[in-house]
Amino acid sequence: MREALLAVAACSLAVTAHASPPPGAAQSGPDAAPTLLTWSQQMKERDEWLAKRHRMLLGMMRRHRLDWWIVVNEEFHDDPLTALVAPARPYAGNRDIFVFIDADEAGLRKAALTGYAEESVQRFFESPDEPRPPAEALRALFAAHRPERIGLAIDGDRGMTRSLTLSTHQMLRRALGAEGARRFVSAEGLIEEYCDTRIPEELPHFEKLVHLTEVLARRALSNEAITPGETTVGDVRRFLFDALWAEGVTTWFQPDLRVQRAGTSGPTSRGFLAVSPEKTVIRRGDLVHLDFGISYMGLDSDWQRMAYVLKPDETDTPAGLKRGLANTNALQDALMRAAGPGRPAAEVYAAAMAEMKERGIEAMVYSHPLGNHGHALGPSIDGRSVHDDGGRPRPLRPNSWISIELNTALAVPEWDGQKVFFMEEDPAYLTDEGYRFFRPRQERFYLVR
């Protein structure tokens, strides 16, 4: 049963269960892992979220001038939107079609064209006990409502906005004919607003998710997981995979580690410090960076921390490394001061980088939205997206969440002037007063003794 549970969770369509902490994990105090909901409790909670999200959907559709929105799930090829618009359950009915209809004065009409009747779906959608063939049901809906604009996940810039398969697109064209196919448009704007809109009920569960991410990251960057001179990068990665298994959660990307070492130049990839090979042995005097995230309740965290491996004669981190981390904290402060609801992301980026230039700090900012996906939809505070957006304003959405991801670089005297990168990533939420971290940021390195 457990193997099936985690396999479903990895497909982003189901939820995950909590297990007892593994041996050696902290049981109380600030480093204790939070207690998560059981699988059935998660289903109940997420169904309540879904009901609230459906009540918001009609207004979003009208803002984006969509008469219909169609989401189609393929068996063994799950659409990333399915668990966000329908009950978070496994779907194995060949092709399941969810149609949202602006029925004018009647409000939002919701129809599920599934291979078989399912009670949880019937709580949210019109779904007969004896389903009609999907093409026939689609034609009947089209004849009843005559939509002018039918939104599909096509022609978008991100996976969630271009997820419709060619085969399903052809099926919809056949079902609705040439007249219906002429009305197909991209639902990218609607999908982004829907996915980037957070509701208050999600907040306490995401706080627990980020807390658990912190607890496991702290354990991985400690002597529980690392024996200097013996432990490899691959060993730490496997430690985290096993810790995720023990906690009954999964991840949306594999844990990555970067090792910086005095006297060696770290390789780069796409302008960033590259991930270290798994065979890399962690040694005394190394600076170790972890990039790690967890999936729970249909939400994803994204988190980075750094640890210093003490030399035999050391009791603390060298002063030059501390200055580097302080510079990264200053960059975080600059970004958070500049941010606010409704302010264009490009302006926030420009203000933070201008402050760093004035202070003589070498900096990079590549922050991105968080929520239902680790690299979520919404405005990014990122030099790359500033140029990719073609100059159009991307205002920060109130109550949205972000991964404040960035780094600074500094020539460290104790490393003979070698440039060292200080990379941090912290989930935060946007209030009227600006961003607030879900958990305290890192102002001191973790120490491996």
Secondary structure, 3 states (H helix, E strand, C coil): CHHHHHHHHHCCCCCCCCCCCCCCCCCCCCCCCCCCCCHHHHHHHHHHHHHHHHHHHHHHHHHCCCCEEEEEEECCECCCCHHHHCCCCCCCCCEEEEEEEECHHHCEEEEEECCCCCHHHHCCCECCCCCCCHHHHHHHHHHHHCCCCEEECCCCCCHHHCCCCHHHHHHHHHHHHHHHHCCEEECHHHHHHHHHCCCHHHHHHHHHHHHHHHHHHHHHCCCCCCCCCCCEHHHHHHHHHHHHHHHCCECCCCCEEEEECCCCCCCEECCEECCCCCCCECCCCCEEEEEECCEECCEECCEEEEEEECCCCCCCCCHHHHHHHHHHHHHHHHHHHHCCCCCEHHHHHHHHHHHHHHHCCEEEEEEEEECCCCCCCCCCEEHHHHHHCCCCCCECCCCCEEEEEEEEEEEEHHHCCEEEEEEEEEEEEEECCEEEECCCCCCCCEEEC
